């Protein structure tokens, strides 16, 4: 058995039927994150073996994170979680393609006083009232990963900017406008923000990201990808060169940098590294292997 050979493992990802927390988590008492989904399966899991869940919750006493990706979260599951010792030590609650109601999200957040990281469901439109309730419930959150915000994206940020965020992750939010940068800079998070991941947000071009970094003195690491409607990637033009160079220089003076897999960024800033006949498909294949830091 793996658990007998390696009893101190803190991270374990094994294929299983049902969720990991129901299948094998209790055999690894040093796990740091309890996963309520199944590795190797792309379909949603409905955790229902509450005896096994309870055993894992009480056995894995070092666990201070839960991941509900690909999980259908029922009221019964939330009640079992809240009745366990976990809420008192939980620091990170991550949701991806999670089926859960906004009320249950708030109930979980409310019960976890040490919570500092929250990744919201990626395909859920929540709106300003939810974020107002979230701020009232847990204003001490430091890292938030956002889903789509519907048509009131900028309005949501009027609330989000009031958090003392150290890290902000924004993806695929077409409803945002360039004015959202001013919203952030007027908020509390302008002084606290240290890292930002901005992916597929058409409103945040090179000029807007530079403005954001200038107005956030602690911001030193930016991951940035620009995408337009229809999935057009790498829409960086020669007009962006000045802003990109200024952005990179500013981040580097703070000991950080710009991370981008934009094909156009490298081609614009380092044309000597690209031949005129080079096929963009080859470059895209290189980008797919992971983000790179642009200097």
C-alpha positions as CSV (number, residue, x, y, z in Angstrom):
1,X,0.0,0.0,0.0
2,X,1.2,3.5,-0.8
3,X,0.0,4.8,2.5
4,X,2.0,2.3,4.4
5,X,5.2,2.9,2.4
6,X,4.8,6.7,2.4
7,X,2.8,7.6,5.5
8,X,4.0,11.2,5.6
9,X,2.7,12.2,2.2
10,X,1.1,15.6,2.2
11,X,-0.1,15.6,-1.5
12,X,-1.7,12.5,-3.0
13,X,-3.5,12.3,-6.4
14,X,-4.8,8.8,-7.3
15,X,-7.5,7.7,-9.8
16,X,-10.5,6.6,-7.9
17,X,-14.3,6.0,-8.1
18,X,-16.1,8.8,-6.4
19,X,-14.3,11.6,-4.7
20,X,-10.8,11.4,-3.3
21,X,-12.0,12.4,0.2
22,X,-14.4,9.4,0.2
23,X,-11.9,6.9,-1.4
24,X,-8.4,7.2,0.1
25,X,-7.9,10.5,2.0
26,X,-8.2,8.9,5.5
27,X,-5.3,6.6,4.7
28,X,-3.0,9.7,4.4
29,X,-3.4,11.6,7.7
30,X,-0.9,14.3,6.6
31,X,-2.8,15.6,3.6
32,X,-2.9,19.4,3.4
33,X,-5.8,19.6,0.9
34,X,-9.0,17.4,0.9
35,X,-10.3,17.0,-2.6
36,X,-14.0,16.4,-3.2
37,X,-13.6,15.3,-6.8
38,X,-12.2,12.3,-8.7
39,X,-8.8,12.4,-10.4
40,X,-9.0,11.1,-13.9
41,X,-12.7,11.8,-14.4
42,X,-14.2,14.8,-16.2
43,X,-17.7,14.5,-14.7
44,X,-19.2,15.9,-11.6
45,X,-19.1,13.9,-8.4
46,X,-21.9,14.0,-5.7
47,X,-20.2,13.2,-2.4
48,X,-22.6,11.1,-0.3
49,X,-20.6,8.6,1.7
50,X,-20.7,10.8,4.7
51,X,-19.2,8.1,7.0
52,X,-16.0,8.1,4.9
53,X,-16.0,11.9,4.6
54,X,-16.3,12.2,8.4
55,X,-13.4,9.9,8.9
56,X,-11.2,11.8,6.6
57,X,-12.2,15.1,8.2
58,X,-11.2,13.8,11.6
59,X,-8.1,11.9,10.5
60,X,-6.4,14.5,8.3
61,X,-5.7,16.9,11.1
62,X,-3.2,18.9,9.0
63,X,-5.6,19.6,6.2
64,X,-6.4,23.3,6.0
65,X,-7.6,23.5,2.4
66,X,-10.5,21.9,0.5
67,X,-11.0,21.7,-3.2
68,X,-14.6,21.3,-4.5
69,X,-13.8,21.3,-8.3
70,X,-16.2,19.1,-10.3
71,X,-18.3,18.6,-7.1
72,X,-22.0,19.0,-6.6
73,X,-22.2,20.6,-3.2
74,X,-25.4,19.7,-1.3
75,X,-26.7,21.1,1.9
76,X,-26.1,17.8,3.6
77,X,-22.4,18.0,2.6
78,X,-22.0,21.5,3.9
79,X,-23.6,20.4,7.2
80,X,-21.1,17.6,7.6
81,X,-18.3,19.9,6.8
82,X,-19.4,22.5,9.4
83,X,-19.9,19.9,12.0
84,X,-16.3,18.7,11.7
85,X,-13.1,20.3,13.1
86,X,-12.2,21.6,9.7
87,X,-13.8,25.1,9.6
88,X,-11.7,26.3,12.5
89,X,-8.4,25.8,10.6
90,X,-9.5,26.2,7.0
91,X,-7.4,28.8,5.1
92,X,-8.3,28.0,1.5
93,X,-11.6,27.1,-0.2
94,X,-11.3,26.4,-3.9
95,X,-14.1,25.9,-6.3
96,X,-13.8,25.4,-10.1
97,X,-16.5,23.7,-12.1
98,X,-18.5,23.4,-8.9
99,X,-22.2,23.2,-8.6
100,X,-23.2,25.1,-5.5
101,X,-25.6,27.9,-4.5
102,X,-24.4,31.3,-3.6
103,X,-26.0,30.9,-0.2
104,X,-24.0,27.8,0.6
105,X,-20.8,29.5,-0.5
106,X,-21.5,32.3,2.0
107,X,-22.4,29.8,4.7
108,X,-19.0,28.0,4.3
109,X,-17.1,31.3,4.3
110,X,-19.0,32.5,7.4
111,X,-18.0,29.4,9.3
112,X,-14.3,29.6,8.6
113,X,-12.6,32.5,10.5
114,X,-9.1,31.7,9.3
115,X,-10.1,31.7,5.6
116,X,-7.8,33.9,3.5
117,X,-8.1,32.3,0.0
118,X,-11.3,31.8,-2.0
119,X,-11.6,30.5,-5.5
120,X,-15.2,31.0,-6.7
121,X,-17.0,28.7,-9.1
122,X,-15.6,29.5,-12.6
123,X,-18.9,29.5,-14.5
124,X,-21.2,31.2,-11.9
125,X,-22.5,34.8,-12.4
126,X,-22.7,36.2,-8.9
127,X,-23.2,39.9,-9.1
128,X,-22.7,42.8,-6.8
129,X,-25.1,41.8,-4.0
130,X,-23.1,38.5,-3.5
131,X,-19.8,40.4,-3.2
132,X,-21.3,42.8,-0.7
133,X,-22.5,39.9,1.4
134,X,-19.0,38.2,1.0
135,X,-17.3,41.4,2.2
136,X,-19.6,41.7,5.1
137,X,-19.0,38.0,6.0
138,X,-15.2,37.7,5.5
139,X,-13.5,41.1,4.9
140,X,-10.1,39.6,5.7
141,X,-9.9,37.6,2.5
142,X,-6.5,38.1,0.9
143,X,-6.7,36.0,-2.3
144,X,-9.8,35.8,-4.5
145,X,-10.2,34.0,-7.9
146,X,-13.2,35.4,-9.7
147,X,-15.7,33.8,-12.1
148,X,-17.7,35.6,-14.8
149,X,-19.5,38.6,-13.3
150,X,-22.3,39.1,-15.8
151,X,-23.0,42.6,-17.0
152,X,-22.1,44.3,-13.8
153,X,-18.4,43.5,-13.8
154,X,-17.2,47.0,-12.9
155,X,-19.8,47.2,-10.2
156,X,-18.6,44.0,-8.6
157,X,-15.1,45.5,-8.4
158,X,-16.3,48.5,-6.4
159,X,-16.9,45.9,-3.7
160,X,-13.9,43.8,-4.4
161,X,-11.6,46.8,-4.2
162,X,-12.6,47.2,-0.5
163,X,-10.8,43.9,0.4
164,X,-7.2,44.1,1.5
165,X,-6.3,41.7,-1.3
166,X,-2.7,40.5,-1.8
167,X,-3.6,38.5,-4.9
168,X,-6.3,38.8,-7.5
169,X,-7.1,36.3,-10.2
170,X,-9.4,37.4,-13.0
171,X,-10.3,35.3,-16.1
172,X,-12.7,35.5,-19.0
173,X,-14.6,38.6,-17.8
174,X,-15.7,40.2,-21.0
175,X,-18.1,42.6,-19.2
176,X,-15.3,44.6,-17.6
177,X,-14.3,48.0,-19.0
178,X,-11.0,49.9,-18.8
179,X,-12.6,52.0,-16.1
180,X,-12.2,49.1,-13.7
181,X,-8.6,50.1,-13.2
182,X,-9.7,53.4,-11.6
183,X,-12.1,51.4,-9.5
184,X,-9.3,49.2,-8.1
185,X,-6.9,52.2,-7.6
186,X,-9.5,54.0,-5.5
187,X,-10.0,51.0,-3.2
188,X,-8.2,49.5,-0.2
189,X,-6.6,46.8,-2.3
190,X,-4.5,49.3,-4.2
191,X,-2.1,49.5,-1.2
192,X,-2.0,45.7,-0.5
193,X,-2.1,44.0,-4.0
194,X,1.2,42.1,-4.6
195,X,0.2,39.7,-7.5
196,X,-2.4,39.7,-10.3
197,X,-3.3,37.1,-12.8
198,X,-5.3,38.7,-15.7
199,X,-6.4,36.2,-18.3
200,X,-8.7,36.7,-21.2
201,X,-9.9,40.1,-20.1
202,X,-10.2,42.2,-23.3
203,X,-10.6,45.5,-21.4
204,X,-7.1,45.1,-19.8
205,X,-4.6,45.8,-22.5
206,X,-1.0,46.8,-22.0
207,X,-1.8,50.5,-21.1
208,X,-4.4,49.5,-18.5
209,X,-2.1,46.9,-16.9
210,X,0.7,49.5,-16.7
211,X,-1.7,52.0,-15.1
212,X,-2.8,49.3,-12.6
213,X,0.8,48.5,-11.6
214,X,1.8,52.2,-11.3
215,X,-1.1,52.7,-8.9
216,X,-0.4,49.6,-6.8
217,X,3.1,50.2,-5.2
218,X,3.3,46.6,-3.8
219,X,2.3,44.9,-7.0
220,X,5.4,43.1,-8.3
221,X,4.1,40.0,-10.3
222,X,1.6,40.1,-13.1
223,X,0.5,37.2,-15.2
224,X,-1.2,38.6,-18.3
225,X,-2.9,37.1,-21.3
226,X,-5.1,39.2,-23.7
227,X,-8.0,37.6,-25.6
228,X,-10.8,39.0,-27.6
229,X,-14.2,37.7,-28.3
230,X,-14.1,34.5,-30.3
231,X,-10.8,33.4,-28.8
232,X,-8.4,35.6,-30.6
233,X,-5.1,35.3,-28.8
234,X,-2.0,37.4,-28.9
235,X,-3.6,40.6,-30.1
236,X,-0.6,42.7,-29.2
237,X,0.4,45.4,-31.7
238,X,3.3,47.7,-32.2
239,X,1.4,50.5,-30.4
240,X,1.8,48.4,-27.2
241,X,5.6,48.2,-27.2
242,X,6.2,51.4,-25.1
243,X,3.7,50.4,-22.5
244,X,5.0,46.8,-22.4
245,X,8.6,47.9,-21.9
246,X,7.6,50.4,-19.2
247,X,5.5,47.7,-17.5
248,X,8.3,45.1,-17.5
249,X,10.9,47.7,-16.3
250,X,8.7,48.8,-13.4
251,X,7.9,45.3,-12.2
252,X,11.6,44.4,-12.4
253,X,12.6,47.4,-10.2
254,X,10.3,45.8,-7.6
255,X,11.9,42.4,-7.9
256,X,9.2,40.9,-9.9
257,X,8.2,40.6,-13.5
258,X,5.6,40.0,-16.2
259,X,4.6,36.5,-17.1
260,X,2.8,36.1,-20.4
261,X,2.2,33.3,-23.0
262,X,1.1,35.9,-25.5
263,X,2.7,35.1,-28.8
264,X,2.7,38.7,-29.8
265,X,4.6,39.9,-26.7
266,X,7.8,38.0,-27.3
267,X,7.6,38.7,-31.0
268,X,7.2,42.5,-30.4
269,X,9.9,42.9,-27.7
270,X,12.4,40.4,-29.1
271,X,12.0,40.3,-32.9
272,X,15.6,39.0,-33.3
273,X,14.5,35.7,-31.7
274,X,11.9,35.1,-34.5
275,X,12.4,34.6,-38.2
276,X,10.0,36.2,-40.6
277,X,9.1,32.8,-42.0
278,X,8.5,31.2,-38.5
279,X,5.1,29.5,-38.3
280,X,2.8,30.8,-35.6
281,X,1.6,27.3,-35.0
282,X,5.1,26.3,-33.8
283,X,5.1,29.3,-31.4
284,X,1.7,28.5,-30.1
285,X,2.8,24.9,-29.4
286,X,5.7,26.3,-27.4
287,X,3.3,28.6,-25.5
288,X,1.1,25.7,-24.6
289,X,3.9,24.2,-22.6
290,X,3.6,26.9,-20.0
291,X,3.9,30.6,-19.2
292,X,7.2,32.3,-19.6
293,X,8.6,35.4,-17.9
294,X,9.1,38.2,-20.5
295,X,12.1,40.5,-20.0
